Amino acid sequence: MRTGDRLLRIYVWLVLAWLFAPIIVMIVFGFNDTRSKSNVSWQGFTLAWWGRLDEFPLLTAAVLDSITIALLVTVIATVLGTLMGIALGRHRFRGQAATNLVMFAAISSPELVMGASLLSLFVSMGVETGYWTIVVAHVLFAVSFVAVTVRARVVGLDRSVEEAARDLGATPWVTFWRVTLPMILPGVVAGALLAFALSIDDFVITQFTSGSTTTFPLWIYGAVRIGVPPQVNILGTLIFAAGAAIAVVNSINARRRT
C-alpha cells in the first residue's frame, strides 16, 4: 500500500472518530453514577437512570412532542417533496427557475433569518404560536431537502421502463405506483429520514415558533443553566439507536434489491 493511501485512510478514520466522539460521550454518560446536577465528569457506572426516565415529566412530554412533530413533518414533507422532486426532475414549466431559487434559498438561508421571518409572518396573520406553527415551520424547510433528494433520483431514471409499462396497458396511475415509485423509493426514503432528522433536533427555528410548546432541544437548552440530568443522555441514545436501526434496515433492503 502506498504512503498516500495510508495517509488517506488515517485521515478518514480520524474524521470518523471526530464525528462519532460526541455520540459516544452521550451514550457513555447515560450510565454515569453522578451525584450532582451536572453530568459532566465520570463518577462510576450505573444502570439506575434507565429505570428513572419518568422522573422528569416535562422532559418526557418534550420528547413526545419532538417525536410526534417530527413524524408529522416527515409525512407531510415527504409527500409534498416527492411530488415537487418528480415535477422538477421530469417536466419543464413556467416558473421552474423561480421554484428552484426559492427551494435552494430555503436550504441555504440561515435558520435565524428563517425563524425570525416565520415569527413575523405568524404574528402579522394573528396566528398563535405553538405546536402547529412548529409543524408548519419545519415542513417549510424540510420539503426542500426532500425535493432535492427525490429530484436527483428522478433525473437518473430510465424512462423506457415506464413507457414499456404503458405499452403493456398500464394506466398512468398504475405506472406510477407499480413502476415509478419503486424506482425512486430509495430517494424518497432518504428524503424522509433527512426530514425526520432535521425536524427532531431543530432548535433555532423552533425557538422562534414554539410559543408555549417545549420540544426536546428546547428543554435541554433550558436545563443547561441548572444541570442536564443523565436521562437526557439516555433519551438521546434511544433516539440515536432508533435512527441508526432504520438506516441499517434501509441499507440492507437496498443491498438486497441491488
SERO-4910 file (N, C-alpha, C, O; in steps of 0.05 Angstrom, whole numbers):
BEGIN
 pado doro    nc1    nc2    nc3   cac1   cac2   cac3    cc1    cc2    cc3    oc1    oc2    oc3
  Met    A     17    -24      0      0      0      0     18     25      0     37     27     15
  Arg    A     11     44    -18     27     68    -20     22     86      5      2     84     19
  Thr    A     42    104      9     40    122     32     16    140     30      3    146     50
  Gly    A     10    149      6    -13    167      2    -39    153     10    -56    165     23
  Asp    A    -42    127      3    -66    113     10    -68    109     40    -90    111     52
  Arg    A    -46    104     53    -46    100     82    -54    126     96    -69    126    115
  Leu    A    -42    149     87    -49    175     99    -79    181     95    -92    192    112
  Leu    A    -89    173     71   -118    178     66   -135    162     85   -155    172     95
  Arg    A   -128    137     89   -144    120    108   -142    131    136   -162    131    150
  Ile    A   -118    139    144   -115    150    171   -133    175    174   -146    179    194
  Tyr    A   -132    192    154   -148    217    154   -178    210    156   -192    223    172
  Val    A   -187    191    141   -216    183    142   -223    173    170   -244    181    180
  Trp    A   -206    156    182   -213    146    209   -212    168    230   -228    168    249
  Leu    A   -194    187    226   -194    210    245   -219    227    243   -230    236    263
  Val    A   -228    231    218   -253    246    215   -277    231    227   -293    243    240
  Leu    A   -278    205    222   -300    189    233   -299    190    264   -320    192    277
  Ala    A   -275    188    275   -272    189    304   -281    216    315   -294    217    336
  Trp    A   -275    237    301   -283    264    309   -314    267    308   -326    279    326
  Leu    A   -326    255    288   -355    257    285   -370    241    305   -391    249    315
  Phe    A   -359    217    312   -373    199    330   -366    204    359   -379    193    377
  Ala    A   -346    220    365   -338    225    393   -361    236    409   -365    226    431
  Pro    A   -376    257    400   -398    267    417   -420    246    422   -432    245    443
  Ile    A   -425    229    402   -445    208    405   -436    188    426   -452    179    443
  Ile    A   -411    180    425   -400    161    445   -401    173    473   -409    159    492
  Val    A   -394    198    475   -396    211    502   -424    212    512   -429    207    535
  Met    A   -443    218    494   -471    219    502   -480    191    513   -494    189    533
  Ile    A   -473    170    498   -481    143    506   -468    136    533   -481    125    551
  Val    A   -442    141    536   -428    133    560   -438    147    584   -442    135    605
  Phe    A   -444    173    582   -453    188    606   -482    183    613   -492    194    632
  Gly    A   -496    167    597   -522    157    605   -520    136    627   -539    129    640
  Phe    A   -495    125    630   -490    105    651   -474    117    674   -464    102    691
  Asn    A   -471    143    675   -455    156    695   -469    157    722   -492    166    724
  Asp    A   -456    148    743   -468    148    770   -462    175    783   -449    177    803
  Thr    A   -474    196    771   -469    223    781   -486    229    806   -508    218    808
  Arg    A   -475    245    824   -489    252    848   -495    282    850   -502    292    871
  Ser    A   -491    295    828   -496    324    827   -515    330    803   -521    313    788
  Lys    A   -522    355    801   -540    363    779   -525    364    752   -538    361    731
  Ser    A   -499    368    752   -484    369    728   -472    341    721   -460    329    738
  Asn    A   -477    333    697   -468    306    688   -445    310    668   -448    304    644
  Val    A   -422    320    678   -400    327    661   -374    312    668   -355    314    654
  Ser    A   -374    299    691   -350    284    699   -358    256    706   -378    251    719
  Trp    A   -341    236    699   -347    208    704   -343    202    733   -322    207    745
  Gln    A   -364    190    746   -363    183    774   -369    154    780   -369    146    803
  Gly    A   -373    138    760   -378    110    764   -400    100    745   -414    115    733
  Phe    A   -402     73    743   -421     61    725   -446     53    740   -445     43    763
  Thr    A   -470     58    728   -495     50    740   -516     48    718   -515     61    697
  Leu    A   -536     30    723   -559     27    705   -584     39    717   -606     36    706
  Ala    A   -581     53    740   -604     63    754   -620     83    738   -645     84    740
  Trp    A   -606    100    722   -620    121    708   -639    110    687   -659    123    679
  Trp    A   -633     87    677   -650     75    656   -678     67    667   -697     65    651
  Gly    A   -680     63    692   -706     58    704   -720     82    716   -741     80    728
  Arg    A   -708    106    712   -719    130    723   -724    151    701   -720    175    705
  Leu    A   -732    142    678   -737    160    655   -761    178    660   -763    200    649
  Asp    A   -780    169    677   -804    184    683   -800    204    706   -820    215    716
  Glu    A   -775    208    715   -770    225    737   -775    255    731   -781    271    748
  Phe    A   -773    261    705   -778    289    696   -801    288    676   -796    284    652
  Pro    A   -826    292    685   -849    291    667   -847    311    644   -856    305    622
  Leu    A   -837    335    650   -835    355    628   -815    346    607   -819    352    583
  Leu    A   -794    332    615   -775    322    595   -788    301    577   -785    301    553
  Thr    A   -803    282    590   -817    262    574   -837    274    555   -839    265    532
  Ala    A   -852    294    564   -871    308    547   -857    322    524   -867    322    501
  Ala    A   -834    334    529   -819    347    508   -809    328    487   -810    334    463
  Val    A   -800    304    496   -791    284    477   -814    274    460   -812    271    435
  Leu    A   -837    270    472   -861    261    457   -869    282    437   -877    275    414
  Asp    A   -868    307    445   -875    329    426   -856    329    403   -864    332    380
  Ser    A   -830    326    408   -810    326    387   -814    303    367   -812    306    343
  Ile    A   -821    279    378   -825    256    361   -850    259    344   -849    253    320
  Thr    A   -872    267    356   -896    270    341   -894    292    320   -904    289    298
  Ile    A   -881    314    327   -877    335    307   -860    325    284   -866    330    261
  Ala    A   -838    311    291   -820    301    270   -835    281    252   -830    281    228
  Leu    A   -852    264    263   -867    245    247   -886    259    228   -888    252    204
  Leu    A   -901    279    239   -919    294    222   -904    309    200   -912    308    176
  Val    A   -882    321    207   -866    336    187   -856    317    166   -855    323    142
  Thr    A   -847    293    174   -836    273    155   -857    265    135   -852    264    111
  Val    A   -881    259    145   -903    251    126   -910    273    107   -911    269     82
  Ile    A   -915    297    117   -923    319    100   -901    327     81   -906    330     57
  Ala    A   -877    331     91   -855    339     74   -847    318     54   -839    325     31
  Thr    A   -850    292     61   -844    271     41   -864    271     18   -856    269     -5
  Val    A   -889    274     24   -909    274      3   -905    299    -15   -904    296    -39
  Leu    A   -904    322     -3   -900    347    -19   -873    347    -33   -872    354    -57
  Gly    A   -852    339    -20   -826    339    -32   -823    319    -54   -809    324    -74
  Thr    A   -835    296    -51   -834    276    -73   -848    286    -98   -838    283   -120
  Leu    A   -872    298    -95   -886    309   -118   -869    332   -131   -868    333   -155
  Met    A   -857    349   -114   -840    370   -125   -816    359   -139   -809    369   -161
  Gly    A   -804    339   -128   -780    327   -140   -786    314   -167   -771    317   -186
  Ile    A   -809    301   -169   -817    289   -194   -822    310   -215   -813    308   -238
  Ala    A   -836    331   -207   -842    353   -226   -817    367   -235   -814    373   -259
  Leu    A   -799    373   -217   -775    387   -224   -755    370   -240   -741    380   -257
  Gly    A   -755    344   -235   -736    327   -249   -746    317   -275   -730    307   -291
  Arg    A   -772    319   -281   -783    307   -305   -795    327   -324   -795    322   -348
  His    A   -805    349   -314   -820    367   -331   -807    395   -332   -791    402   -315
  Arg    A   -813    409   -353   -805    437   -356   -830    454   -357   -848    449   -373
  Phe    A   -831    474   -339   -855    491   -337   -848    519   -330   -825    525   -321
  Arg    A   -866    537   -335   -861    565   -329   -859    569   -298   -876    559   -283
  Gly    A   -839    583   -290   -834    588   -262   -816    567   -249   -812    567   -225
  Gln    A   -805    549   -265   -787    528   -254   -762    540   -242   -753    532   -221
  Ala    A   -751    561   -256   -727    573   -245   -732    587   -218   -716    586   -200
  Ala    A   -756    600   -216   -763    613   -191   -767    592   -169   -760    597   -146
  Thr    A   -779    570   -176   -783    548   -157   -756    537   -146   -753    533   -122
  Asn    A   -738    533   -165   -711    524   -156   -698    545   -138   -685    537   -118
  Leu    A   -701    570   -145   -688    591   -129   -700    592   -100   -685    594    -81
  Val    A   -726    590    -98   -739    590    -72   -731    565    -56   -726    567    -32
  Met    A   -730    543    -70   -723    518    -56   -695    518    -45   -691    510    -22
  Phe    A   -676    527    -61   -648    528    -51   -644    550    -32   -626    549    -15
  Ala    A   -660    571    -33   -659    593    -13   -667    583     14   -656    590     34
  Ala    A   -688    565     14   -696    554     40   -675    536     52   -673    533     76
  Ile    A   -659    523     35   -638    505     44   -614    521     55   -602    515     75
  Ser    A   -607    542     40   -582    557     46   -585    580     65   -565    589     76
  Ser    A   -609    590     68   -613    613     86   -608    606    115   -614    584    123
  Pro    A   -597    624    131   -592    619    159   -618    614    174   -638    626    168
  Glu    A   -617    595    193   -641    588    208   -651    612    224   -675    615    229
  Leu    A   -632    629    233   -640    652    248   -658    671    231   -678    681    241
  Val    A   -651    675    206   -667    691    188   -694    679    183   -715    692    184
  Met    A   -694    652    178   -719    639    172   -737    638    196   -762    642    194
  Gly    A   -726    634    220   -742    633    244   -755    660    250   -779    662    256
  Ala    A   -739    682    247   -750    709    252   -771    716    231   -791    728    237
  Ser    A   -767    707    206   -786    713    185   -812    698    190   -834    710    186
  Leu    A   -811    673    198   -835    658    204   -850    669    228   -874    670    228
  Leu    A   -835    678    248   -848    690    271   -863    716    263   -885    720    271
  Ser    A   -850    732    246   -863    756    236   -888    750    220   -909    764    222
  Leu    A   -887    728    204   -910    720    188   -933    712    206   -956    720    202
  Phe    A   -927    695    226   -948    685    244   -961    708    260   -985    709    264
  Val    A   -943    727    269   -954    749    285   -971    768    268   -992    776    277
  Ser    A   -962    773    243   -977    791    226  -1004    779    217  -1023    793    212
  Met    A  -1005    752    217  -1030    738    210  -1048    733    234  -1070    723    232
  Gly    A  -1038    740    258  -1053    735    282  -1055    706    290  -1073    698    305
  Val    A  -1035    690    282  -1034    662    289  -1019    658    315   -996    668    317
  Glu    A  -1031    644    334  -1017    639    359   -996    617    356  -1002    595    346
  Thr    A   -972    623    364   -950    604    360   -953    581    380   -962    585    403
  Gly    A   -946    557    371   -948    533    388   -941    509    372   -924    509    355
  Tyr    A   -954    487    379   -948    461    367   -950    461    336   -932    453    323
  Trp    A   -973    472    326   -977    470    297   -961    490    282   -954    485    259
  Thr    A   -953    512    294   -935    530    280   -907    518    277   -893    524    258
  Ile    A   -900    502    297   -874    487    294   -876    468    271   -857    466    255
  Val    A   -898    454    268   -901    435    246   -899    449    219   -885    440    201
  Val    A   -914    471    217   -913    486    192   -885    496    186   -876    494    163
  Ala    A   -871    507    206   -844    517    202   -825    496    193   -809    500    175
  His    A   -827    472    206   -809    450    199   -814    440    171   -796    433    156
  Val    A   -840    439    163   -847    429    137   -835    448    116   -826    439     95
  Leu    A   -836    474    121   -827    494    101   -798    490     94   -790    495     71
  Phe    A   -781    482    114   -753    479    106   -746    450    100   -727    445     86
  Ala    A   -761    431    110   -755    402    105   -764    394     77   -751    377     65
  Val    A   -785    406     66   -795    398     40   -774    403     18   -773    388     -1
  Ser    A   -757    423     21   -737    429      1   -716    407      0   -707    399    -21
  Phe    A   -708    397     24   -688    375     25   -699    350     12   -685    336     -2
  Val    A   -725    344     17   -737    320      5   -738    323    -25   -732    305    -40
  Ala    A   -746    347    -35   -749    352    -63   -723    349    -78   -721    337    -99
  Val    A   -701    360    -66   -675    358    -79   -666    329    -80   -655    320   -101
  Thr    A   -670    314    -59   -662    285    -58   -678    269    -79   -666    253    -93
  Val    A   -704    273    -80   -720    258    -99   -714    266   -128   -713    249   -145
  Arg    A   -710    291   -133   -704    300   -160   -678    288   -170   -677    280   -193
  Ala    A   -658    285   -153   -633    273   -161   -638    244   -170   -625    233   -187
  Arg    A   -657    231   -156   -664    203   -164   -680    202   -189   -676    184   -206
  Val    A   -698    221   -193   -715    221   -216   -699    226   -242   -704    214   -262
  Val    A   -679    244   -240   -664    251   -264   -649    226   -275   -646    224   -299
  Gly    A   -642    208   -258   -627    184   -267   -644    161   -275   -634    139   -279
  Leu    A   -671    164   -276   -689    142   -282   -688    135   -312   -682    152   -329
  Asp    A   -693    110   -318   -695    100   -345   -724    103   -354   -741     87   -345
  Arg    A   -730    122   -371   -758    128   -379   -770    105   -395   -794    102   -397
  Ser    A   -752     89   -407   -763     67   -424   -778     46   -408   -796     33   -419
  Val    A   -772     43   -382   -786     24   -366   -815     32   -362   -833     16   -364
  Glu    A   -819     58   -357   -847     68   -355   -862     67   -381   -885     61   -382
  Glu    A   -848     73   -403   -860     71   -430   -868     42   -436   -889     38   -449
  Ala    A   -852     23   -428   -859     -5   -432   -883    -12   -416   -900    -28   -426
  Ala    A   -886     -2   -392   -910     -8   -376   -935      3   -389   -956    -10   -389
  Arg    A   -933     27   -400   -956     39   -414   -963     23   -439   -986     19   -446
  Asp    A   -942     14   -453   -947     -2   -477   -961    -28   -471   -976    -39   -487
  Leu    A   -957    -38   -447   -970    -63   -438   -997    -58   -426  -1010    -77   -417
  Gly    A  -1007    -34   -427  -1035    -28   -419  -1038    -16   -392  -1060    -12   -382
  Ala    A  -1016     -9   -378  -1018      3   -352  -1027     32   -354  -1018     47   -372
  Thr    A  -1045     41   -337  -1054     68   -336  -1032     85   -323  -1014     74   -310
  Pro    A  -1032    112   -326  -1012    129   -313  -1011    125   -283   -989    125   -271
  Trp    A  -1034    121   -270  -1035    117   -241  -1021     90   -233  -1006     89   -214
  Val    A  -1028     69   -248  -1015     43   -243   -985     44   -249   -969     32   -234
  Thr    A   -978     58   -270   -949     60   -276   -934     74   -254   -912     66   -247
  Phe    A   -946     95   -242   -933    109   -221   -929     91   -196   -907     90   -185
  Trp    A   -950     77   -188   -949     61   -164   -932     35   -167   -919     27   -148
  Arg    A   -933     23   -191   -920     -3   -195   -893     -1   -207   -877    -19   -205
  Val    A   -887     22   -220   -861     24   -234   -845     48   -224   -822     45   -214
  Thr    A   -856     72   -225   -841     96   -219   -834     98   -189   -811    102   -182
  Leu    A   -855     94   -172   -849     96   -143   -829     76   -133   -812     84   -118
  Pro    A   -830     50   -141   -809     32   -132   -781     40   -140   -762     36   -126
  Met    A   -779     53   -164   -753     60   -174   -742     85   -158   -717     87   -154
  Ile    A   -759    103   -150   -750    127   -136   -752    123   -106   -746    142    -91
  Leu    A   -760     99    -97   -764     95    -68   -740    100    -51   -742    112    -30
  Pro    A   -715     92    -60   -692     98    -43   -688    128    -39   -681    137    -17
  Gly    A   -694    144    -59   -692    173    -56   -714    184    -37   -709    202    -22
  Val    A   -738    173    -39   -760    181    -22   -753    174      7   -757    191     25
  Val    A   -743    150     12   -736    142     39   -714    159     50   -714    168     74
  Ala    A   -694    165     34   -672    182     42   -681    210     49   -673    221     70
  Gly    A   -699    220     33   -710    247     39   -727    247     64   -726    266     80
  Ala    A   -742    225     69   -759    224     93   -741    222    118   -747    235    138
  Leu    A   -720    206    117   -702    204    140   -688    231    145   -684    239    168
  Leu    A   -681    245    124   -669    271    127   -688    291    139   -680    307    157
  Ala    A   -713    291    130   -733    309    142   -738    303    171   -740    321    188
  Phe    A   -739    277    179   -743    270    207   -719    279    224   -723    290    245
  Ala    A   -695    275    214   -671    283    229   -670    313    233   -663    323    254
  Leu    A   -676    328    211   -675    357    213   -696    368    232   -692    388    246
  Ser    A   -720    355    233   -741    365    249   -737    359    279   -741    377    296
  Ile    A   -728    335    285   -728    327    313   -706    341    329   -708    343    353
  Asp    A   -685    351    316   -664    364    331   -662    394    324   -642    407    332
  Asp    A   -682    405    311   -681    434    304   -685    451    330   -703    445    346
  Phe    A   -669    471    332   -672    489    356   -679    517    348   -697    529    360
  Val    A   -664    529    329   -666    558    324   -694    565    314   -707    582    326
  Ile    A   -704    551    293   -730    558    282   -752    551    302   -772    565    305
  Thr    A   -748    529    317   -767    521    337   -769    541    359   -791    546    370
  Gln    A   -747    553    367   -746    573    388   -764    597    380   -777    609    398
  Phe    A   -764    605    355   -780    627    346   -810    621    344   -826    638    348
  Thr    A   -816    596    338   -844    589    331   -858    571    351   -880    562    346
  Ser    A   -845    566    374   -855    546    393   -878    556    411   -895    541    418
  Gly    A   -878    582    417   -897    592    436   -893    579    463   -872    580    475
  Ser    A   -915    566    474   -913    552    499   -905    523    497   -903    509    517
  Thr    A   -902    513    473   -895    485    468   -864    482    472   -849    498    463
  Thr    A   -857    460    486   -829    454    491   -821    428    478   -833    408    483
  Thr    A   -801    429    461   -791    405    448   -765    396    463   -756    410    481
  Phe    A   -755    374    455   -731    362    467   -707    381    467   -695    385    487
  Pro    A   -700    393    443   -678    412    444   -683    436    461   -664    446    474
  Leu    A   -707    446    461   -714    470    478   -712    463    507   -702    479    523
  Trp    A   -720    439    515   -718    431    543   -689    429    552   -682    438    574
  Ile    A   -672    418    535   -644    416    541   -631    444    544   -616    448    563
  Tyr    A   -639    462    526   -628    489    528   -636    502    554   -619    516    566
  Gly    A   -660    498    563   -669    510    588   -656    496    612   -652    509    633
  Ala    A   -649    470    610   -638    456    632   -608    460    635   -597    454    656
  Val    A   -595    469    614   -566    472    615   -557    491    638   -536    487    650
  Arg    A   -573    511    644   -566    531    664   -566    519    692   -552    530    709
  Ile    A   -581    498    697   -582    486    724   -570    458    725   -566    447    746
  Gly    A   -564    446    701   -553    420    700   -570    400    684   -594    399    688
  Val    A   -557    386    666   -571    367    649   -570    339    662   -548    329    667
  Pro    A   -593    327    669   -593    301    682   -585    279    662   -587    282    638
  Pro    A   -577    256    673   -569    233    655   -592    223    638   -587    211    617
  Gln    A   -617    228    646   -639    220    630   -639    232    602   -648    220    583
  Val    A   -627    256    599   -625    268    573   -606    252    555   -612    248    532
  Asn    A   -584    242    566   -566    225    551   -580    199    543   -575    189    521
  Ile    A   -596    188    561   -609    163    555   -629    166    532   -630    150    514
  Leu    A   -646    187    534   -666    192    513   -652    199    487   -661    190    466
  Gly    A   -630    214    488   -615    219    463   -604    193    452   -603    189    427
  Thr    A   -594    175    469   -584    149    460   -606    133    447   -602    120    426
  Leu    A   -630    132    458   -652    117    447   -660    129    420   -665    113    401
  Ile    A   -661    155    417   -668    167    391   -647    161    371   -653    154    348
  Phe    A   -621    162    379   -600    156    360   -601    126    352   -597    120    329
  Ala    A   -606    109    371   -608     80    365   -631     74    346   -628     58    328
  Ala    A   -653     87    349   -676     83    331   -669     92    303   -675     79    283
  Gly    A   -657    116    301   -649    125    275   -628    108    261   -629    102    237
  Ala    A   -609     98    277   -588     80    266   -600     54    257   -592     43    236
  Ala    A   -620     43    272   -633     19    264   -648     22    238   -647      4    221
  Ile    A   -662     44    235   -676     49    210   -657     51    187   -662     40    165
  Ala    A   -634     65    191   -614     68    170   -603     41    162   -598     35    138
  Val    A   -597     24    182   -586     -3    176   -606    -20    161   -598    -33    141
  Val    A   -631    -20    169   -652    -35    155   -655    -26    126   -657    -42    108
  Asn    A   -655      1    122   -657     12     95   -633      4     78   -636     -2     54
  Ser    A   -609      4     90   -585     -4     75   -586    -33     67   -578    -41     45
  Ile    A   -595    -50     86   -597    -79     80   -617    -84     57   -612    -99     39
  Asn    A   -640    -70     59   -660    -74     38   -650    -64     11   -655    -76    -10
  Ala    A   -635    -41     11   -623    -31    -14   -604    -51    -26   -603    -55    -50
  Arg    A   -588    -64     -9   -569    -84    -20   -583   -108    -31   -575   -120    -51
  Arg    A   -605   -117    -18   -620   -139    -28   -633   -133    -55   -633   -150    -73
  Arg    A   -643   -108    -58   -655   -101    -84   -634   -100   -105   -639   -107   -128
  Thr    A   -609    -91    -98   -588    -90   -117   -580   -118   -126   -562   -121   -143
***
